[in-house]
Amino acid sequence: MFDTAIGLTALVFLVVLIRYVIQLTDNNKRLFAITRRGYELELELTRAQVHQAMDQTKRDVRETETMWKGFRRFQVIFKVKEAKDIVSFYLVPMDGRPLPSFLPGQFLTFKLNIPGQKKPVIRCYSLSDSPNHPDYYRVTVKRQSPPPSAPDAPPGLSSSYFHDILNEREVIDVKAPSGQFHLDPSNDSPVVLIGCGVGITPLLSMLNSITEKDSSNKLSNRETWLFLGCHNRVDHLMKEHIETITSAHKNVSLHVCYSSPRASDILGKDYQHKGRVTMELLQQVLPSKNYKYYFCGPPKMLEDFNQGLNAWGVPEKNIQYEAFNSAAINKLTGTESTETESSIKVTFAQSQMTLPWNPSAGSLLAFAEENGIMLDFGCRVGKCGSCATSIERGLVNYLVESAKKPDGRSCLTCISVPKTDLTLNG
Ligand SMILES: Cc1cc2nc3c(=O)[nH]c(=O)nc-3n(C[C@H](O)[C@H](O)[C@H](O)COP(=O)(O)OP(=O)(O)OC[C@H]3O[C@@H](n4cnc5c(N)ncnc54)[C@H](O)[C@@H]3O)c2cc1C
């Protein structure tokens, strides 16, 4: 009897012990599973970081091996009409060497030998395709008509050259890609891209790079809102291409605005909104203001979005825009009516002229032109460095920050104004 009791107690003890061990093992398994999942997540993250770093290293290596200084000869291999007065050029290097990559949003600087011009004409054009096509660069150029205020003025010099003279197989001089207006390749944060008129070109490069697989075959899932502004179907640039890629990518939302739709343009099909792209539209459509904003277009549009986004509370670091001409710079910096010291004297040493500074000229370049002094220039927005002129005496103020800003011994006349009496070697 006693033996049986001991036996039963031992049995119960054994059962309890076994259950305890089983429970402990289960807990351990669960704990292990949790730890393992954490470990896997950490591994995934590390792998992603390693891939990102490797991509960056590959880009850096390719860039140092292939980057060039000064101008390089490129041949036009395709010239494609995209819309009314808008043509794309596909360019390959004559030397057959690989091309450096670029960041979506950057531009090329061209030196054009235009018949009838004494000097080569320098102009910038944004790269309009993604960097995932290492064999060519593409730019998309709009023909510049005379402004409504001067209908008898000649049409744009370089854009007319691109449209009327430059054909397939011809060769032009191109500087390497550059520019501060570009997507940040190091993260996938949500973006709003706004392009009006031909200002859509750098945003197209961004859109294409978001919706294409990159060099390591990865596809971005970056939340992207694309707002496009045009007059109507006639100047609706790359309509089919944009519609095809946006409908194939759930992370991309497209909003097209026609400011003057024709009777044949269909609301809901060709375009989603009648009118211009405005801050009100953005606030109505976007789920929040928490995006990085990239925009490019006419001066008034840049001014409106810059002010509107600031007023909405979007941090400065999340706002990036590209100005295609100096009118935009003047609007954004408020220099249209700048009241800087008008008692300042500016001397152009080579032209042997000393003139009282006229603040309403906007920039030293425009001031020189106003007075019949022709200085070198290119982009007129402080991007290409072509207007760099040495300072013999005095100081200047810059209207905008520029990556090309030279040291104090010279200045970019297109984006500077005199701070003191000034002597330029121009
Ligand atoms: C970073 C950057 C990227 C750019 N990307 C692109 C792009 O992707 N696509 C694109 O199409 N453009 C782009 N541009 C703009 C481009 O560089 C040129 O400014 C544009 O093509 C006009 O140059 P143009 O030589 O044809 O005109 P210009 O000869 O410089 O003339 C400009 C305007 O002035 C008018 N004009 C000429 N003479 C007079 C006169 N006497 N009185 C009054 N008006 C006159 C012309 O009719 C024309 O409308 C970009 C600019 C920058 C800075």
The ligand as an SDF file (V2000), in Angstrom:
LIG
                    3D

 53 58  0  0  0  0  0  0  0  0999 V2000
   18.7290   73.7830  -65.0470 C   0  0  0  0  0  0  0  0  0  0  0  0
   17.9070   74.0700  -66.2960 C   0  0  0  0  0  0  0  0  0  0  0  0
   17.2440   73.0330  -66.9150 C   0  0  0  0  0  0  0  0  0  0  0  0
   16.4590   73.2870  -68.0530 C   0  0  0  0  0  0  0  0  0  0  0  0
   15.7980   72.2550  -68.6460 N   0  0  0  0  0  0  0  0  0  0  0  0
   15.0540   72.4850  -69.7480 C   0  0  0  0  0  0  0  0  0  0  0  0
   14.3660   71.3960  -70.3870 C   0  0  0  0  0  0  0  0  0  0  0  0
   14.4310   70.2500  -69.9580 O   0  0  0  0  0  0  0  0  0  0  0  0
   13.6470   71.6890  -71.5110 N   0  0  0  0  0  0  0  0  0  0  0  0
   13.5590   72.9640  -72.0230 C   0  0  0  0  0  0  0  0  0  0  0  0
   12.9030   73.1510  -73.0550 O   0  0  0  0  0  0  0  0  0  0  0  0
   14.1830   74.0060  -71.4060 N   0  0  0  0  0  0  0  0  0  0  0  0
   14.9380   73.7970  -70.3130 C   0  0  0  0  0  0  0  0  0  0  0  0
   15.6200   74.8310  -69.7260 N   0  0  0  0  0  0  0  0  0  0  0  0
   15.5540   76.1750  -70.3460 C   0  0  0  0  0  0  0  0  0  0  0  0
   16.6430   76.2940  -71.4190 C   0  0  0  0  0  0  0  0  0  0  0  0
   17.9320   76.2260  -70.8400 O   0  0  0  0  0  0  0  0  0  0  0  0
   16.6070   77.6020  -72.1850 C   0  0  0  0  0  0  0  0  0  0  0  0
   16.5990   78.6660  -71.2740 O   0  0  0  0  0  0  0  0  0  0  0  0
   15.3670   77.7030  -73.0810 C   0  0  0  0  0  0  0  0  0  0  0  0
   15.3770   76.6800  -74.0560 O   0  0  0  0  0  0  0  0  0  0  0  0
   15.3610   79.0700  -73.8140 C   0  0  0  0  0  0  0  0  0  0  0  0
   16.5920   79.2470  -74.4350 O   0  0  0  0  0  0  0  0  0  0  0  0
   16.6730   79.8320  -75.9060 P   0  0  0  0  0  0  0  0  0  0  0  0
   18.1120   80.0160  -76.2450 O   0  0  0  0  0  0  0  0  0  0  0  0
   15.8390   79.0400  -76.8390 O   0  0  0  0  0  0  0  0  0  0  0  0
   15.9770   81.2300  -75.7400 O   0  0  0  0  0  0  0  0  0  0  0  0
   16.6940   82.6700  -75.6170 P   0  0  0  0  0  0  0  0  0  0  0  0
   17.3510   83.0260  -76.8940 O   0  0  0  0  0  0  0  0  0  0  0  0
   17.5260   82.6680  -74.4020 O   0  0  0  0  0  0  0  0  0  0  0  0
   15.4140   83.5810  -75.4350 O   0  0  0  0  0  0  0  0  0  0  0  0
   14.5620   83.4260  -74.3250 C   0  0  0  0  0  0  0  0  0  0  0  0
   13.2330   84.1380  -74.6160 C   0  0  0  0  0  0  0  0  0  0  0  0
   13.4780   85.5120  -74.8600 O   0  0  0  0  0  0  0  0  0  0  0  0
   12.8170   85.9190  -76.0560 C   0  0  0  0  0  0  0  0  0  0  0  0
   13.6030   87.0210  -76.6560 N   0  0  0  0  0  0  0  0  0  0  0  0
   14.6940   86.9330  -77.4440 C   0  0  0  0  0  0  0  0  0  0  0  0
   15.1150   88.1700  -77.7770 N   0  0  0  0  0  0  0  0  0  0  0  0
   14.2650   89.0500  -77.1860 C   0  0  0  0  0  0  0  0  0  0  0  0
   14.1510   90.4650  -77.1780 C   0  0  0  0  0  0  0  0  0  0  0  0
   15.0080   91.2240  -77.8180 N   0  0  0  0  0  0  0  0  0  0  0  0
   13.1430   91.0050  -76.4790 N   0  0  0  0  0  0  0  0  0  0  0  0
   12.2530   90.2430  -75.7850 C   0  0  0  0  0  0  0  0  0  0  0  0
   12.2990   88.9140  -75.7880 N   0  0  0  0  0  0  0  0  0  0  0  0
   13.2950   88.3220  -76.4730 C   0  0  0  0  0  0  0  0  0  0  0  0
   12.7640   84.7010  -76.9020 C   0  0  0  0  0  0  0  0  0  0  0  0
   11.7150   84.7710  -77.8660 O   0  0  0  0  0  0  0  0  0  0  0  0
   12.4970   83.6220  -75.8610 C   0  0  0  0  0  0  0  0  0  0  0  0
   11.1380   83.5370  -75.5500 O   0  0  0  0  0  0  0  0  0  0  0  0
   16.3830   74.6010  -68.5770 C   0  0  0  0  0  0  0  0  0  0  0  0
   17.0710   75.6450  -67.9400 C   0  0  0  0  0  0  0  0  0  0  0  0
   17.8270   75.3760  -66.8070 C   0  0  0  0  0  0  0  0  0  0  0  0
   18.5550   76.5100  -66.1460 C   0  0  0  0  0  0  0  0  0  0  0  0
  1  2  1  0
  2  3  1  0
  2 52  2  0
  3  4  2  0
  4  5  1  0
  4 50  1  0
  5  6  2  0
  6  7  1  0
  6 13  1  0
  7  8  2  0
  7  9  1  0
  9 10  1  0
 10 11  2  0
 10 12  1  0
 12 13  2  0
 13 14  1  0
 14 15  1  0
 14 50  1  0
 15 16  1  0
 16 17  1  0
 16 18  1  0
 18 19  1  0
 18 20  1  0
 20 21  1  0
 20 22  1  0
 22 23  1  0
 23 24  1  0
 24 25  2  0
 24 26  1  0
 24 27  1  0
 27 28  1  0
 28 29  2  0
 28 30  1  0
 28 31  1  0
 31 32  1  0
 32 33  1  0
 33 34  1  0
 33 48  1  0
 34 35  1  0
 35 36  1  0
 35 46  1  0
 36 37  1  0
 36 45  1  0
 37 38  2  0
 38 39  1  0
 39 40  1  0
 39 45  2  0
 40 41  1  0
 40 42  2  0
 42 43  1  0
 43 44  2  0
 44 45  1  0
 46 47  1  0
 46 48  1  0
 48 49  1  0
 50 51  2  0
 51 52  1  0
 52 53  1  0
M  END
$$$$
